[in-house]
Amino acid sequence: MATQTLAERAETLRPTGLSPLLTTAQLMARYGVSNWTVNEWVKRGCPVEPTPFRGRRFDLEAVKAWIASDQLAATA
């Protein structure tokens, strides 16, 4: 089976009400930032979904909302 894009996975999960969770590498690629930046975001409160193994995943919609609110707080 070929690897699905994020949009394809989102479309597959849409009927269930779920959204795909991103790895750190996928989040880095999405925003064009480094691993260090993602770690700093997490320290500042970026929402993270823990995994049963030593890792973490990110809900893109939750991260988008957090970034928007964080930027509003920074300009206030």
VMD Tcl script that builds the backbone (N, CA, C; Angstrom):
set m [mol new atoms 228]
animate dup $m
set s [atomselect $m all]
$s set {name element resname resid chain x y z} {
  {N N MET 1 A 0.840 -1.189 0.000}
  {CA C MET 1 A 0.000 0.000 0.000}
  {C C MET 1 A 0.882 1.248 0.000}
  {N N ALA 2 A 0.551 2.182 -0.829}
  {CA C ALA 2 A 1.309 3.431 -0.928}
  {C C ALA 2 A 1.043 4.312 0.285}
  {N N THR 3 A 2.020 5.128 0.607}
  {CA C THR 3 A 1.872 6.059 1.714}
  {C C THR 3 A 0.870 7.141 1.339}
  {N N GLN 4 A -0.032 7.439 2.265}
  {CA C GLN 4 A -1.038 8.470 2.014}
  {C C GLN 4 A -0.507 9.835 2.414}
  {N N THR 5 A -0.978 10.853 1.725}
  {CA C THR 5 A -0.645 12.217 2.116}
  {C C THR 5 A -1.519 12.589 3.322}
  {N N LEU 6 A -1.178 13.682 3.956}
  {CA C LEU 6 A -1.962 14.147 5.093}
  {C C LEU 6 A -3.400 14.424 4.677}
  {N N ALA 7 A -3.580 15.016 3.510}
  {CA C ALA 7 A -4.935 15.314 3.028}
  {C C ALA 7 A -5.723 14.034 2.794}
  {N N GLU 8 A -5.071 13.014 2.258}
  {CA C GLU 8 A -5.745 11.730 2.029}
  {C C GLU 8 A -6.118 11.061 3.348}
  {N N ARG 9 A -5.211 11.112 4.315}
  {CA C ARG 9 A -5.528 10.537 5.627}
  {C C ARG 9 A -6.660 11.294 6.294}
  {N N ALA 10 A -6.671 12.621 6.167}
  {CA C ALA 10 A -7.740 13.431 6.755}
  {C C ALA 10 A -9.078 13.058 6.136}
  {N N GLU 11 A -9.092 12.871 4.817}
  {CA C GLU 11 A -10.329 12.502 4.122}
  {C C GLU 11 A -10.812 11.117 4.556}
  {N N THR 12 A -9.894 10.185 4.751}
  {CA C THR 12 A -10.244 8.838 5.199}
  {C C THR 12 A -10.852 8.865 6.602}
  {N N LEU 13 A -10.301 9.711 7.472}
  {CA C LEU 13 A -10.755 9.775 8.864}
  {C C LEU 13 A -11.964 10.681 9.072}
  {N N ARG 14 A -12.272 11.543 8.122}
  {CA C ARG 14 A -13.349 12.526 8.278}
  {C C ARG 14 A -14.666 11.914 8.757}
  {N N PRO 15 A -15.134 10.788 8.183}
  {CA C PRO 15 A -16.414 10.222 8.637}
  {C C PRO 15 A -16.412 9.792 10.108}
  {N N THR 16 A -15.242 9.524 10.656}
  {CA C THR 16 A -15.164 9.086 12.054}
  {C C THR 16 A -15.091 10.262 13.023}
  {N N GLY 17 A -14.881 11.467 12.498}
  {CA C GLY 17 A -14.750 12.643 13.360}
  {C C GLY 17 A -13.342 12.811 13.908}
  {N N LEU 18 A -12.411 12.019 13.407}
  {CA C LEU 18 A -11.022 12.095 13.867}
  {C C LEU 18 A -10.174 12.838 12.852}
  {N N SER 19 A -9.019 13.285 13.293}
  {CA C SER 19 A -8.069 13.881 12.365}
  {C C SER 19 A -6.731 13.186 12.563}
  {N N PRO 20 A -5.916 13.103 11.516}
  {CA C PRO 20 A -4.628 12.423 11.658}
  {C C PRO 20 A -3.697 13.210 12.571}
  {N N LEU 21 A -2.902 12.486 13.328}
  {CA C LEU 21 A -1.920 13.116 14.201}
  {C C LEU 21 A -0.577 13.140 13.490}
  {N N LEU 22 A 0.145 14.235 13.645}
  {CA C LEU 22 A 1.429 14.406 12.968}
  {C C LEU 22 A 2.578 14.036 13.887}
  {N N THR 23 A 3.639 13.512 13.300}
  {CA C THR 23 A 4.873 13.281 14.041}
  {C C THR 23 A 5.601 14.618 14.166}
  {N N THR 24 A 6.643 14.636 14.978}
  {CA C THR 24 A 7.454 15.848 15.096}
  {C C THR 24 A 8.025 16.230 13.744}
  {N N ALA 25 A 8.517 15.249 12.994}
  {CA C ALA 25 A 9.098 15.525 11.676}
  {C C ALA 25 A 8.061 16.115 10.721}
  {N N GLN 26 A 6.845 15.606 10.760}
  {CA C GLN 26 A 5.793 16.137 9.893}
  {C C GLN 26 A 5.424 17.564 10.287}
  {N N LEU 27 A 5.388 17.833 11.595}
  {CA C LEU 27 A 5.089 19.192 12.056}
  {C C LEU 27 A 6.209 20.150 11.652}
  {N N MET 28 A 7.455 19.688 11.771}
  {CA C MET 28 A 8.597 20.497 11.351}
  {C C MET 28 A 8.479 20.848 9.870}
  {N N ALA 29 A 8.148 19.859 9.043}
  {CA C ALA 29 A 8.020 20.085 7.603}
  {C C ALA 29 A 6.848 21.009 7.300}
  {N N ARG 30 A 5.752 20.853 8.008}
  {CA C ARG 30 A 4.547 21.659 7.770}
  {C C ARG 30 A 4.821 23.140 7.991}
  {N N TYR 31 A 5.577 23.448 9.064}
  {CA C TYR 31 A 5.839 24.843 9.410}
  {C C TYR 31 A 7.232 25.322 9.015}
  {N N GLY 32 A 8.068 24.429 8.491}
  {CA C GLY 32 A 9.408 24.829 8.073}
  {C C GLY 32 A 10.285 25.253 9.234}
  {N N VAL 33 A 10.166 24.537 10.352}
  {CA C VAL 33 A 10.939 24.864 11.546}
  {C C VAL 33 A 11.817 23.680 11.934}
  {N N SER 34 A 12.707 23.907 12.881}
  {CA C SER 34 A 13.621 22.858 13.335}
  {C C SER 34 A 13.020 22.070 14.501}
  {N N ASN 35 A 13.679 20.979 14.819}
  {CA C ASN 35 A 13.286 20.167 15.971}
  {C C ASN 35 A 13.368 21.010 17.250}
  {N N TRP 36 A 14.390 21.847 17.349}
  {CA C TRP 36 A 14.549 22.701 18.514}
  {C C TRP 36 A 13.323 23.608 18.687}
  {N N THR 37 A 12.839 24.172 17.583}
  {CA C THR 37 A 11.671 25.052 17.639}
  {C C THR 37 A 10.450 24.298 18.134}
  {N N VAL 38 A 10.222 23.097 17.613}
  {CA C VAL 38 A 9.075 22.309 18.061}
  {C C VAL 38 A 9.209 22.014 19.553}
  {N N ASN 39 A 10.394 21.670 20.010}
  {CA C ASN 39 A 10.598 21.419 21.447}
  {C C ASN 39 A 10.307 22.669 22.270}
  {N N GLU 40 A 10.706 23.833 21.773}
  {CA C GLU 40 A 10.418 25.091 22.474}
  {C C GLU 40 A 8.911 25.353 22.498}
  {N N TRP 41 A 8.219 25.064 21.395}
  {CA C TRP 41 A 6.767 25.224 21.365}
  {C C TRP 41 A 6.127 24.361 22.439}
  {N N VAL 42 A 6.582 23.126 22.557}
  {CA C VAL 42 A 6.018 22.205 23.552}
  {C C VAL 42 A 6.257 22.754 24.958}
  {N N LYS 43 A 7.448 23.283 25.210}
  {CA C LYS 43 A 7.752 23.875 26.519}
  {C C LYS 43 A 6.824 25.051 26.822}
  {N N ARG 44 A 6.428 25.797 25.765}
  {CA C ARG 44 A 5.564 26.974 25.934}
  {C C ARG 44 A 4.080 26.616 25.948}
  {N N GLY 45 A 3.751 25.322 25.772}
  {CA C GLY 45 A 2.357 24.921 25.905}
  {C C GLY 45 A 1.683 24.393 24.666}
  {N N CYS 46 A 2.431 24.171 23.597}
  {CA C CYS 46 A 1.845 23.609 22.382}
  {C C CYS 46 A 1.188 22.258 22.722}
  {N N PRO 47 A -0.051 22.050 22.282}
  {CA C PRO 47 A -0.741 20.801 22.620}
  {C C PRO 47 A -0.065 19.577 21.991}
  {N N VAL 48 A 0.126 18.555 22.808}
  {CA C VAL 48 A 0.799 17.324 22.400}
  {C C VAL 48 A -0.082 16.140 22.765}
  {N N GLU 49 A -0.112 15.155 21.904}
  {CA C GLU 49 A -0.807 13.905 22.182}
  {C C GLU 49 A 0.254 12.860 22.505}
  {N N PRO 50 A 0.324 12.392 23.745}
  {CA C PRO 50 A 1.338 11.379 24.073}
  {C C PRO 50 A 1.016 10.048 23.393}
  {N N THR 51 A 2.027 9.258 23.184}
  {CA C THR 51 A 1.859 7.935 22.596}
  {C C THR 51 A 2.314 6.887 23.603}
  {N N PRO 52 A 1.878 5.640 23.445}
  {CA C PRO 52 A 2.279 4.609 24.399}
  {C C PRO 52 A 3.778 4.318 24.354}
  {N N PHE 53 A 4.404 4.596 23.234}
  {CA C PHE 53 A 5.843 4.442 23.143}
  {C C PHE 53 A 6.474 5.801 23.353}
  {N N ARG 54 A 7.757 5.875 23.434}
  {CA C ARG 54 A 8.437 7.137 23.739}
  {C C ARG 54 A 8.380 8.077 22.545}
  {N N GLY 55 A 7.311 8.804 22.445}
  {CA C GLY 55 A 7.134 9.726 21.337}
  {C C GLY 55 A 5.952 10.625 21.598}
  {N N ARG 56 A 5.639 11.426 20.629}
  {CA C ARG 56 A 4.496 12.322 20.748}
  {C C ARG 56 A 3.950 12.595 19.362}
  {N N ARG 57 A 2.699 12.987 19.332}
  {CA C ARG 57 A 2.029 13.322 18.082}
  {C C ARG 57 A 1.315 14.654 18.281}
  {N N PHE 58 A 1.020 15.310 17.171}
  {CA C PHE 58 A 0.411 16.626 17.211}
  {C C PHE 58 A -0.855 16.645 16.375}
  {N N ASP 59 A -1.926 17.171 16.953}
  {CA C ASP 59 A -3.170 17.394 16.224}
  {C C ASP 59 A -3.006 18.736 15.521}
  {N N LEU 60 A -2.992 18.722 14.196}
  {CA C LEU 60 A -2.703 19.930 13.428}
  {C C LEU 60 A -3.665 21.064 13.750}
  {N N GLU 61 A -4.939 20.768 13.892}
  {CA C GLU 61 A -5.920 21.824 14.189}
  {C C GLU 61 A -5.655 22.441 15.563}
  {N N ALA 62 A -5.295 21.608 16.551}
  {CA C ALA 62 A -4.987 22.126 17.894}
  {C C ALA 62 A -3.726 22.977 17.857}
  {N N VAL 63 A -2.730 22.554 17.083}
  {CA C VAL 63 A -1.490 23.330 16.970}
  {C C VAL 63 A -1.764 24.664 16.272}
  {N N LYS 64 A -2.560 24.643 15.210}
  {CA C LYS 64 A -2.912 25.894 14.519}
  {C C LYS 64 A -3.581 26.869 15.481}
  {N N ALA 65 A -4.526 26.379 16.276}
  {CA C ALA 65 A -5.226 27.235 17.241}
  {C C ALA 65 A -4.255 27.759 18.291}
  {N N TRP 66 A -3.334 26.914 18.755}
  {CA C TRP 66 A -2.364 27.331 19.764}
  {C C TRP 66 A -1.441 28.412 19.193}
  {N N ILE 67 A -0.970 28.212 17.974}
  {CA C ILE 67 A -0.078 29.202 17.360}
  {C C ILE 67 A -0.808 30.542 17.218}
  {N N ALA 68 A -2.063 30.505 16.782}
  {CA C ALA 68 A -2.842 31.739 16.630}
  {C C ALA 68 A -3.000 32.442 17.973}
  {N N SER 69 A -3.331 31.705 19.024}
  {CA C SER 69 A -3.514 32.326 20.341}
  {C C SER 69 A -2.180 32.789 20.912}
  {N N ASP 70 A -1.098 32.049 20.660}
  {CA C ASP 70 A 0.216 32.424 21.144}
  {C C ASP 70 A 0.693 33.707 20.466}
  {N N GLN 71 A 0.414 33.837 19.175}
  {CA C GLN 71 A 0.803 35.047 18.459}
  {C C GLN 71 A -0.014 36.255 18.922}
  {N N LEU 72 A -1.293 36.022 19.234}
  {CA C LEU 72 A -2.120 37.121 19.765}
  {C C LEU 72 A -1.603 37.575 21.118}
  {N N ALA 73 A -1.183 36.612 21.957}
  {CA C ALA 73 A -0.667 36.956 23.278}
  {C C ALA 73 A 0.657 37.712 23.160}
  {N N ALA 74 A 1.466 37.349 22.173}
  {CA C ALA 74 A 2.765 38.001 21.985}
  {C C ALA 74 A 2.618 39.446 21.516}
  {N N THR 75 A 1.538 39.739 20.788}
  {CA C THR 75 A 1.349 41.101 20.293}
  {C C THR 75 A 0.577 41.980 21.267}
  {N N ALA 76 A -0.021 41.368 22.297}
  {CA C ALA 76 A -0.816 42.134 23.258}
  {C C ALA 76 A 0.041 42.840 24.269}
}
mol reanalyze $m
mol bondsrecalc $m
mol representation Tube
mol addrep $m
